[in-house]
Amino acid sequence: MSRVIFQTENKEKVVELESGQTLLVVAEKADMGLKSACGGHGSCGQCRIWVTAGREETNATTDAEKKHLGSLNLAQGERLACQVVPTGDVTIKV
């Protein structure tokens, strides 16, 4: 089973990942405090995270991410948690 490592300024939390879950769902279950006014539909842009390891274990960038984040931020690993479905181990900066 894959895992997600959530990193904040003062803590790190490792969570097992169920197949097909978005990072927003995983973050909510782990009580990481990510905000999403749109309920995870990619329309508000609030659930921004940074994928610091395991980018190759995530799905392709979505149109919603391109709209909210721009190419420079996407190239540096910023994503919308509601749009990312990991297929393997990833490390996320919240």
N, C-alpha and C positions, 0 to 999 in steps of 0.2 A: 504494500500500500504506500502511496506517495504521501509526502508531508509538505506543509507550508510552514516556514519560519517567519513569524511576524516580528519585526524589530521596531521599537520606538526609542525615544531618547533615553528612557530609563528602564526598559525591560525587553525581554525576548521571550516569545511564546511559540512552542512547537505544537502544531495541530495536524492530526491525520486528515487526509483529503479523501473524500468519497468521489468516485468517478462522476464527471459531468457537472460538478458544482462550480459556480463562479467564486472568485476570491471574495466578493462581497458577502455571499452566503456563509462562507467559511469564517470570515472576519466577524460577522454578526454572531455566529455560534460560539466564537472564541471571546466574545465581549471586548473587541478591540476598539470600539468607539468610532468606526467609520460612519460618515453621514451620507445619506442618499435621499434627497427630497423627492425623486421620481420613482422610488421603489425599485431601483435596479434596472431601469429601462434604457439607460444611457443618454437621457435627455437633459439632465441637470449638471453633470460634470463635477459633482461634489465628492465623489468617492475616489479621488486621485491617490495613487500609490506609486512607489518606485520598485520595479523588479530589479533587485541588485544581484541576483544569481538565478540561473535557470531560465533565462529568457527563451532558450530553445525548447523549453518544456511548456510553452504557452501557445495558445491559438494566435492566428494572424490578427493584426490590428484591424479594428472595425471602423466603419464610417463615422460612428458616434465619437470614437476616440480621435480620429483625424480632425473632426469638427471642433472638439473641445480642447485638444492638447497641442496641436500643431506638430509639424515634422521634426523640429529641433528637440522638443521635449520627448517625443516618441523615440527618437534615436538614442536619447540618453536613458531610456528605460521607464519613463513615466507612462502609466496606463490608468484606465478606469477599472476599478475592482469589479464592477458589475459586468464588464465585458470580457474579463480574462477567465478562461477555463484551462487550468493547468492539466498537463498530462503526465507530469512527473514532479520531482522535488523542486521547489522554488523558495527563494528568500525575498521577503517583501519589507520595504521600509515604509512605515505608516506615518 
